Amino acid sequence: MTLRIGCIDFPIPPSRYFRKWDLVEIEQTLVRAPGDGTVKRWLRESLEGFEFVVAVSPLVTYGPGSQHFRYQPAPAKSQWRKYAPFAATKEVSAAFEESLALARELKAKLLVFQTPADLVPDKSLLRAMTHFFTKADRQKRRWVWEPKGGWEPKEAVAFAKDMGLTLCVDPLAQRPPDPAFAYCHLPGPAGFRSRYEEEALLRLRDICREYEDVYCLFGNIDMHNDATRFHQLLQAERA
């Protein structure tokens, strides 16, 4: 088993984070992409072998009624159809290219596509997502899909397999479907403001052992401490 542990965004100053961890998922892109100066500083401060994962812009994966659009240049309602999730429009393509540009600069090997809980997989959405995922150039990157809801687990597993996507799950709630590669979000046992007890971390350890290559990204309020405790638990076993 190869296991990488990190957090979603930086729970501590990046300069300290880079000295402790070798993985981070940049999810602030769902609000506003980091500026050039910030990206250059990250690259300068991060150590060799550090891995960035980039979450794709919500202009690609969320509809214009989403809360994330509060932080984006607001399109007029008459233009909303051009920003429908995964729409084959120049507006969505431009937003995706911005995400790809950030991934290239950070040398990210993985892209995360997060879709909201209210995105129901009707025929129109399935058609748009299928077109997007089959036509877009992956540039040798692994694409990860995180449906926040709206999909039955079996439907999500089947769609991810058909599209060649890695399904991102909370492994304590749903087992990752691919034994070769698991991409896991740990959002908190009872939501963002909750913390993991040792029993849950032990269970997470046992689940991870079932997979060849595992990424574990903590995203709860105490993500740094919980990730540290999980790492210490694994280190103690190796001692």
Long-range contacts (C-beta under 8 A, 24 or more apart in sequence): 1-208, 1-209, 1-211, 1-212, 1-213, 1-214, 2-212, 2-213, 2-214, 3-208, 3-214, 3-216, 3-234, 4-51, 4-214, 4-215, 4-216, 5-216, 5-218, 5-227, 5-230, 5-231, 6-51, 6-215, 6-216, 6-217, 6-218, 6-227, 7-217, 7-218, 7-219, 7-223, 7-224, 7-227, 8-185, 8-217, 8-218, 8-219, 8-223, 11-223, 11-224, 12-224, 14-41, 14-42, 14-45, 14-46, 15-45, 18-42, 18-45, 18-46, 18-47, 18-50, 19-47, 20-228, 21-50, 21-227, 22-47, 22-49, 22-50, 22-51, 23-50, 23-51, 23-53, 23-215, 23-217, 24-50, 24-51, 24-52, 24-53, 25-53, 25-54, 25-55, 25-112, 25-217, 26-52, 26-53, 26-54, 26-55, 26-102, 26-106, 27-55, 27-112, 27-114, 27-219, 29-54, 29-55, 29-56, 29-57, 29-99, 29-102, 30-55, 30-57, 30-58, 30-68, 30-114, 31-68, 31-71, 32-71, 32-72, 33-57, 33-98, 33-99, 33-102, 34-102, 39-102, 39-105, 39-106, 42-106, 43-105, 43-106, 51-108, 51-109, 52-106, 52-107, 52-108, 53-108, 53-109, 53-110, 53-111, 53-112, 53-144, 53-215, 53-217, 54-99, 54-102, 54-103, 54-106, 54-108, 54-110, 54-111, 54-112, 55-111, 55-112, 55-113, 55-114, 56-96, 56-99, 56-111, 56-112, 56-113, 56-114, 57-95, 57-96, 57-98, 57-99, 58-114, 59-83, 59-91, 59-92, 59-95, 60-85, 60-86, 60-92, 60-95, 60-96, 60-99, 60-113, 61-85, 61-86, 61-113, 61-114, 61-115, 61-116, 62-115, 62-116, 62-119, 63-116, 63-119, 66-116, 84-128, 85-115, 85-119, 85-125, 85-128, 85-129, 86-125, 86-128, 86-129, 86-131, 86-132, 87-128, 88-128, 88-131, 88-132, 96-136, 100-139, 103-141, 108-141, 109-141, 109-142, 110-141, 110-142, 110-143, 110-144, 110-166, 110-183, 110-215, 111-141, 111-142, 111-143, 111-144, 112-144, 112-145, 112-146, 112-168, 112-183, 113-143, 113-144, 113-145, 113-146, 113-165, 114-146, 114-148, 115-145, 115-146, 115-147, 115-148, 115-150, 116-148, 116-149, 116-150, 117-148, 117-149, 117-150, 118-149, 118-150, 119-147, 119-150, 120-150, 121-150, 121-151, 121-155, 121-159, 126-159, 129-159, 129-163, 130-163, 133-163, 133-164, 133-165, 134-163, 142-166, 142-181, 144-168, 144-183, 146-185, 171-204, 171-207, 171-208, 171-216, 172-200, 172-203, 172-204, 172-207, 175-207, 175-210, 176-211, 178-211, 179-210, 179-211, 179-212, 180-211, 180-212, 180-213, 181-211, 181-212, 181-213, 181-214, 182-208, 182-211, 182-213, 182-214, 182-215, 183-215, 183-217, 184-208, 184-214, 184-215, 184-216, 184-217, 185-217, 185-219, 186-216, 186-217, 186-218, 186-219, 186-220, 186-223, 186-226, 187-219, 187-220, 188-219, 188-220, 188-221, 191-220, 192-219, 192-220, 192-221, 193-220, 193-221, 194-220, 194-221, 195-220, 195-221, 195-222, 195-225, 195-226, 196-220, 196-222, 196-226, 196-229, 196-230, 198-229, 198-233, 201-226, 201-229, 201-230, 201-233, 202-233, 204-230, 205-230, 205-233, 205-234
